[in-house]
Amino acid sequence: MTRKQQIEQALQAAFAPSVLDVVDDSERHRGHGGYQEGGESHFNVKMRARALAGLTRIKQHRAVHAALGADLVAQIHALSLDLAAD
């Protein structure tokens, strides 16, 4: 399973989002720090989920990181999050 699939699966399970778009943006970072040959090092995530309602931006980000787990987060160099409640 790819990292992108792992991210999608973890976020679906934790938040049941109405919108989930995970984009592997690694190729745009070729030659920069953290780039890994083959990609899967830089991701952009757009998610809309009722479960995020009432959470501050920091708590939303912490919730996403917790849902992904420390092992998966450690494998990702950059994770850009566009989060909102529906």
C-alpha positions as CSV (number, residue, x, y, z in Angstrom):
1,M,0.0,0.0,0.0
2,T,1.4,3.4,-0.9
3,R,1.7,6.2,1.6
4,K,-1.0,8.1,-0.2
5,Q,-3.3,5.2,0.3
6,Q,-2.3,4.9,3.9
7,I,-3.1,8.6,4.5
8,E,-6.5,8.2,2.7
9,Q,-7.4,5.1,4.7
10,A,-6.4,6.5,8.1
11,L,-8.3,9.8,7.5
12,Q,-11.4,8.0,6.2
13,A,-11.5,5.8,9.2
14,A,-10.9,8.6,11.7
15,F,-13.0,11.4,10.3
16,A,-15.5,10.0,7.7
17,P,-14.9,13.2,5.7
18,S,-17.3,14.5,3.1
19,V,-14.3,15.8,1.1
20,L,-10.9,14.1,1.1
21,D,-8.3,15.0,-1.5
22,V,-4.7,13.7,-1.0
23,V,-2.2,14.9,-3.5
24,D,1.4,13.6,-3.7
25,D,3.3,16.8,-4.5
26,S,6.7,15.3,-4.2
27,E,7.8,15.9,-7.7
28,R,7.6,19.6,-7.3
29,H,10.2,19.3,-4.6
30,R,12.8,17.3,-6.5
31,G,16.3,18.5,-5.5
32,H,15.0,20.1,-2.3
33,G,15.6,18.8,1.2
34,G,13.5,15.8,2.2
35,Y,12.8,14.7,-1.4
36,Q,12.8,10.9,-1.7
37,E,13.4,9.2,-5.1
38,G,10.1,7.7,-6.2
39,G,8.1,10.4,-4.4
40,E,5.7,10.0,-1.5
41,S,7.6,12.5,0.6
42,H,5.4,15.7,0.2
43,F,1.6,15.7,0.4
44,N,-1.2,18.2,0.3
45,V,-4.4,17.2,2.0
46,K,-7.7,18.9,1.7
47,M,-10.4,17.5,4.0
48,R,-13.8,18.6,5.1
49,A,-15.3,16.7,8.0
50,R,-18.0,17.2,10.6
51,A,-15.6,15.7,13.2
52,L,-13.4,18.8,13.0
53,A,-16.2,21.1,14.1
54,G,-15.4,23.2,17.2
55,L,-11.7,22.4,17.1
56,T,-9.1,25.1,16.8
57,R,-6.7,24.9,13.8
58,I,-4.0,23.5,16.0
59,K,-6.3,20.8,17.4
60,Q,-7.4,19.9,13.9
61,H,-3.8,19.4,12.8
62,R,-3.0,17.4,16.0
63,A,-6.1,15.2,15.3
64,V,-4.9,14.5,11.8
65,H,-1.4,13.7,12.9
66,A,-2.8,11.4,15.7
67,A,-5.0,9.6,13.1
68,L,-2.0,9.1,10.8
69,G,0.1,7.8,13.6
70,A,3.7,8.5,14.4
71,D,5.2,5.9,12.1
72,L,3.5,7.2,9.0
73,V,4.1,10.9,9.9
74,A,7.8,10.1,10.4
75,Q,8.0,8.8,6.8
76,I,6.6,12.1,5.3
77,H,8.8,15.1,4.9
78,A,6.0,17.7,4.4
79,L,2.3,17.5,5.0
80,S,0.2,20.5,4.0
81,L,-3.3,20.5,5.5
82,D,-6.3,22.4,4.3
83,L,-8.9,21.5,6.9
84,A,-12.4,22.6,7.8
85,A,-15.6,21.4,9.3
86,D,-18.6,20.8,7.1
